[in-house]
């Protein structure tokens, strides 16, 4: 490691001073291929600067292709194309399955669809003789639900080679994993940043549901969603866009996000059916099957007949969708395909970590399609039957 001359009062940010001085040392052969670079923690301690500044500098050097970072070997100068094409040896043959899903603020919990995703991924990885470890660091969907510090503690105790992250891990957590040298793939979330991900077609699925209701003759269609995770925002956007494309201006009062303690599903149904006939919805697109099941239950309590008084669609095609009364029209997604795609994408990264680095401007994004399943919960408006 070369001696750095840092000026905290200079015009250049400290992290750039580090980058430029190490880059100059590499260009002048004072640092050579394969030579180790101090860790961010050691640089920060030695030069009395923040860890974040030192980490940012090493991350920028890695981005420029001047160093290689890994858990096994730390940070080393990496110049030759031959060296960059070599896949670092896998030390543990273990993959971390990190669950950041959340249901009503309780960890760890999973819906049936989420269990199908993770089980399919685990089976795919196990079929290639990879060992698996599970972690539950909390969800980014709830306030203070996720901690990088707790994730780091777990990672320092457990040895693994790459991570498959399920659900919403905040970008700061994904960046921490990336900077530690772990290949990372995200399943069932859309992070900001260059992280490969596998998602299902939330937008296209909800568009199909609303188009189905429009084709039945409904023009007053409500939308009921949860306040998290990101899926609901994408599905709401599809709902609004599809109405606009049909020449219908979305009514803000027909869009409700349920929260704890209120508004509840019961509050939404009671409010909508207190509206005058000219504005009362004849159909409801629910953001998930779980929400739709609560709607069906509450409608029965309030004497609202489905689909005679209110057509109802869900989303996810959970196993209980056929047991809802009446059976639920919903969107089917092959959750197993999502898990398998995520596992395959991570294995590809582990086998060739440099495959997608050069010239990559957008992260790899695999979209699993959804399919409308029509059941007895939808019908034309009563006036048209």
C-alpha positions in Angstrom: 0.0 0.0 0.0 1.4 3.4 -1.0 1.5 6.4 1.4 -1.4 8.8 0.8 -1.2 12.5 1.2 -4.7 13.7 2.0 -5.8 17.3 2.4 -9.1 17.7 4.2 -9.2 21.4 3.3 -8.5 20.8 -0.4 -10.8 21.4 -3.3 -11.1 17.7 -4.1 -13.3 15.4 -2.0 -11.2 13.1 0.2 -12.5 10.0 -1.5 -11.4 11.3 -4.9 -8.0 12.2 -3.5 -7.6 8.5 -2.4 -8.8 7.3 -5.8 -6.5 9.5 -7.8 -3.4 8.8 -5.7 -3.9 5.0 -5.8 -4.7 5.2 -9.6 -1.5 7.2 -10.1 0.5 4.7 -8.1 -0.9 1.9 -10.3 -0.1 3.8 -13.5 3.4 4.4 -12.4 3.9 0.8 -11.4 4.4 1.6 -7.7 1.4 -0.7 -7.2 1.4 -3.8 -9.3 -1.1 -6.5 -10.4 -2.2 -8.6 -7.5 -0.8 -6.3 -4.8 -3.1 -5.9 -1.8 -4.8 -2.6 -0.9 -5.6 -1.8 2.7 -9.2 -2.3 3.7 -11.6 0.7 4.1 -11.5 0.2 7.9 -7.7 0.3 8.0 -7.5 3.3 5.6 -10.0 5.2 7.8 -8.2 4.4 11.0 -4.7 5.2 9.7 -5.7 8.5 8.1 -8.3 9.5 10.6 -11.1 9.8 8.1 -14.6 8.3 8.1 -15.1 4.7 7.1 -17.7 5.8 4.5 -15.2 8.0 2.8 -12.6 5.1 2.5 -15.3 2.7 1.4 -16.5 5.0 -1.3 -13.0 5.4 -2.6 -12.4 1.6 -2.8 -15.8 1.2 -4.5 -14.9 3.8 -7.1 -11.6 2.1 -7.8 -13.4 -1.2 -8.3 -15.9 0.5 -10.6 -13.0 1.8 -12.7 -11.6 -1.7 -13.0 -8.4 -1.0 -11.1 -9.0 -3.3 -8.1 -10.9 -6.5 -7.4 -12.7 -6.9 -4.1 -13.8 -10.2 -2.6 -14.4 -11.6 0.9 -11.8 -14.2 0.3 -8.8 -12.0 -0.8 -9.8 -8.5 0.2 -9.0 -5.7 -2.1 -6.2 -6.2 -4.6 -4.9 -4.4 -7.7 -6.4 -6.1 -10.8 -5.1 -4.9 -14.1 -4.6 -7.6 -16.7 -7.5 -8.7 -18.8 -6.3 -12.3 -18.1 -6.7 -11.8 -14.4 -10.1 -10.2 -14.8 -11.4 -13.2 -16.8 -10.5 -15.7 -14.1 -13.3 -16.6 -11.8 -12.2 -16.3 -8.1 -12.2 -19.7 -6.4 -15.4 -20.5 -4.5 -14.4 -21.2 -1.0 -17.5 -22.4 0.8 -20.1 -23.6 -1.8 -22.7 -21.9 0.3 -25.4 -19.4 -0.7 -27.2 -17.1 1.7 -31.0 -16.9 1.2 -31.9 -13.5 2.8 -35.6 -12.9 3.4 -36.7 -9.3 3.6 -40.4 -10.0 3.1 -42.8 -8.7 5.7 -46.5 -9.3 6.5 -48.2 -6.7 8.7 -44.9 -5.8 10.4 -44.2 -9.3 11.7 -40.8 -11.0 11.0 -40.3 -13.6 9.7 -43.6 -14.3 7.9 -44.3 -15.4 4.4 -47.4 -15.7 2.1 -47.8 -19.0 0.3 -46.5 -17.4 -2.9 -43.4 -16.2 -1.2 -42.8 -19.7 0.2 -43.1 -21.1 -3.3 -40.5 -18.6 -4.6 -38.0 -19.4 -1.9 -38.6 -23.2 -2.0 -38.1 -23.3 -5.7 -34.9 -21.3 -5.5 -33.5 -23.5 -2.7 -34.3 -26.7 -4.7 -32.6 -25.3 -7.7 -29.4 -24.4 -5.8 -29.4 -27.7 -3.8 -29.6 -29.6 -7.1 -26.2 -28.2 -7.9 -24.9 -29.2 -4.5 -24.8 -25.7 -3.0 -25.2 -25.4 0.8 -27.8 -22.9 2.0 -28.1 -20.6 5.0 -31.1 -18.4 5.9 -31.1 -14.9 7.2 -34.0 -12.6 8.3 -32.4 -9.1 8.7 -35.8 -7.3 8.6 -37.8 -5.6 5.9 -37.2 -2.2 4.2 -41.0 -1.9 3.9 -41.4 -0.9 7.5 -39.8 1.9 9.5 -36.6 0.8 11.2 -37.4 -2.7 10.0 -33.9 -3.2 8.5 -30.4 -2.7 9.9 -27.2 -2.9 8.0 -25.4 -3.3 11.3 -27.4 -6.5 12.1 -26.9 -7.8 8.5 -23.1 -7.2 8.9 -23.0 -9.0 12.2 -24.7 -12.0 10.7 -22.4 -12.0 7.6 -19.3 -11.9 9.7 -20.5 -15.0 11.6 -21.5 -17.0 8.5 -19.4 -18.0 5.5 -21.0 -17.9 2.1 -20.2 -17.0 -1.5 -23.3 -15.1 -2.8 -26.7 -13.9 -1.7 -30.2 -14.3 -3.0 -32.3 -11.5 -1.5 -36.1 -11.9 -1.3 -38.2 -8.8 -1.0 -37.2 -5.2 -0.2 -33.8 -4.8 1.2 -32.9 -1.1 1.3 -30.2 -0.1 -1.2 -27.8 0.6 1.6 -27.9 -3.1 2.5 -27.5 -4.2 -1.0 -24.5 -1.8 -1.5 -22.9 -3.1 1.7 -23.1 -6.7 0.4 -21.8 -5.6 -3.0 -18.9 -3.8 -1.5 -18.0 -6.8 0.6 -17.6 -8.8 -2.6 -20.7 -10.9 -2.6 -22.6 -11.4 -5.9 -26.2 -10.4 -5.2 -29.5 -11.1 -7.0 -32.8 -9.6 -5.8 -36.1 -11.5 -6.2 -39.5 -9.9 -5.9 -38.4 -6.3 -5.5 -37.2 -3.4 -7.6 -34.1 -1.8 -6.0 -32.5 1.4 -7.1 -29.1 0.7 -8.4 -27.2 -1.8 -10.6 -28.5 -5.0 -8.8 -29.8 -7.8 -11.0 -33.4 -8.7 -10.2 -36.3 -11.1 -11.0 -39.8 -9.7 -10.7 -43.2 -10.6 -12.0 -45.3 -8.4 -14.3 -47.2 -6.4 -11.7 -48.1 -3.7 -14.2 -49.3 -6.1 -17.0 -51.2 -8.2 -14.5 -53.2 -5.4 -13.0 -53.8 -4.0 -16.5 -55.3 -7.3 -17.5 -57.6 -7.4 -14.4 -58.9 -3.9 -15.1 -59.4 -4.6 -18.8 -61.4 -7.6 -17.9 -63.7 -5.5 -15.7 -64.1 -2.9 -18.4 -64.9 -5.6 -21.0 -67.7 -6.8 -18.6 -69.2 -3.2 -18.8 -67.9 -1.8 -15.5 -66.9 1.9 -15.5 -66.9 2.6 -11.8 -64.0 0.5 -10.6 -62.5 0.9 -7.2 -58.9 0.0 -6.2 -58.0 -1.3 -2.7 -54.3 -1.7 -1.8 -51.9 -2.0 1.1 -49.5 0.7 1.9 -46.5 -1.5 1.2 -44.6 -3.2 -0.5 -43.7 -1.6 -3.9 -46.0 -4.0 -5.8 -49.1 -2.0 -4.8 -47.7 1.2 -6.3 -47.0 -0.5 -9.6 -50.4 -2.1 -9.6 -52.1 1.2 -8.8 -50.3 2.9 -11.7 -51.5 0.2 -14.0 -55.1 0.6 -12.7 -55.0 4.3 -13.3 -53.4 4.1 -16.7 -55.8 1.5 -17.9 -58.8 3.6 -16.9 -57.4 6.6 -18.6 -56.8 4.6 -21.8 -60.4 3.7 -21.7 -61.4 7.4 -21.4 -62.3 7.1 -17.7 -60.8 9.6 -15.3 -59.8 7.8 -12.1 -61.8 8.9 -9.1 -59.4 9.6 -6.1 -62.2 8.5 -3.7 -62.3 5.1 -5.3 -58.7 4.5 -4.4 -58.0 3.5 -0.8 -54.8 2.2 0.9 -55.6 0.2 4.0 -53.3 0.7 7.0 -53.2 -0.2 10.7 -55.1 0.8 12.7 -57.3 2.5 10.0 -58.6 2.6 7.4 -59.5 -1.1 7.4 -61.1 -3.1 4.6 -64.5 -2.7 6.5 -64.0 1.1 6.4 -63.4 1.1 2.7 -66.4 -1.0 1.8 -68.7 1.0 4.1 -67.5 4.3 2.6 -67.8 3.2 -1.0 -71.3 1.8 -0.5 -72.4 5.1 1.2 -71.7 7.0 -2.0 -74.6 8.0 -4.3 -75.5 5.5 -7.0 -73.8 7.7 -9.6 -70.4 7.2 -8.0 -70.7 3.9 -6.1 -68.3 1.3 -7.6 -69.7 -1.8 -9.3 -66.3 -3.5 -9.3 -63.2 -3.6 -7.2 -59.7 -4.5 -8.2 -57.9 -5.6 -5.0 -54.1 -5.3 -4.8 -53.8 -8.9 -3.6 -55.7 -12.0 -2.9 -55.3 -11.5 0.8 -57.1 -8.1 0.5 -59.7 -9.6 -1.8 -60.5 -12.3 0.7 -61.1 -9.8 3.4 -63.3 -7.8 1.0 -65.4 -10.9 0.3 -65.7 -11.6 4.0 -66.7 -8.0 4.8 -69.1 -7.8 1.9 -71.0 -10.8 3.3 -71.2 -9.0 6.7 -72.6 -5.8 5.1 -75.1 -7.7 2.8 -73.2 -6.9 -0.4 -73.5 -9.7 -3.0 -70.5 -10.7 -5.0 -70.6 -10.4 -8.0 -74.2 -9.2 -8.3 -73.5 -5.9 -6.3 -69.7 -5.9 -6.6 -67.4 -7.7 -9.0 -64.1 -8.5 -7.3 -60.6 -9.4 -8.6 -57.5 -10.3 -6.6 -53.9 -10.7 -7.5 -51.4 -13.7 -6.8 -53.7 -16.7 -7.2 -53.0 -17.9 -3.7 -54.1 -21.5 -3.0 -57.1 -20.1 -1.0 -58.4 -18.1 -4.0 -60.7 -21.0 -5.1 -62.0 -21.3 -1.5 -63.2 -17.7 -1.4 -67.0 -17.4 -1.8 -67.5 -17.0 -4.7 -64.1 -18.3 -6.2 -61.9 -15.4 -6.9 -61.0 -14.0 -10.3 -57.3 -13.2 -10.0 -53.8 -13.1 -11.6 -51.7 -16.2 -11.6 -48.0 -16.0 -11.5 -45.5 -18.9 -11.6 -43.8 -18.2 -8.4 -41.6 -21.2 -8.8 -40.3 -19.7 -12.1 -39.3 -16.6 -10.2 -37.3 -18.6 -7.6 -35.6 -20.7 -10.3 -34.8 -17.6 -12.4 -33.2 -15.9 -9.4 -31.1 -18.9 -8.5 -29.9 -19.3 -12.1 -29.0 -15.6 -12.3 -27.0 -15.8 -9.1 -25.2 -19.0 -10.3 -24.3 -17.2 -13.5 -22.8 -14.4 -11.5 -20.8 -16.8 -9.3 -19.4 -18.7 -12.3 -18.4 -15.5 -14.2 -18.5 -12.4 -12.0 -17.2 -10.2 -14.8 -19.6 -11.3 -17.5 -22.0 -8.3 -17.1 -19.6 -5.6 -15.9 -18.2 -4.1 -19.0 -20.6 -1.8 -20.8 -23.5 -2.7 -18.6 -25.7 0.4 -18.2 -28.9 -1.3 -16.9 -29.1 -4.1 -14.4 -30.3 -7.5 -15.6 -34.0 -7.6 -15.1 -36.0 -10.8 -15.7 -39.8 -10.4 -15.8 -42.1 -13.4 -15.2 -45.5 -12.8 -16.8 -48.8 -13.1 -15.1 -52.0 -14.7 -16.4 -55.7 -13.7 -15.8 -57.7 -16.5 -14.2 -61.4 -15.8 -14.5 -63.7 -17.3 -11.9 -67.1 -16.6 -10.4 -66.3 -13.4 -8.5 -66.7 -11.2 -11.6 -69.8 -10.6 -13.8 -71.4 -7.7 -15.8 -72.9 -4.9 -13.7 -76.4 -5.8 -12.4 -78.1 -3.3 -14.7 -76.6 -5.1 -17.7 -77.5 -8.6 -16.8 
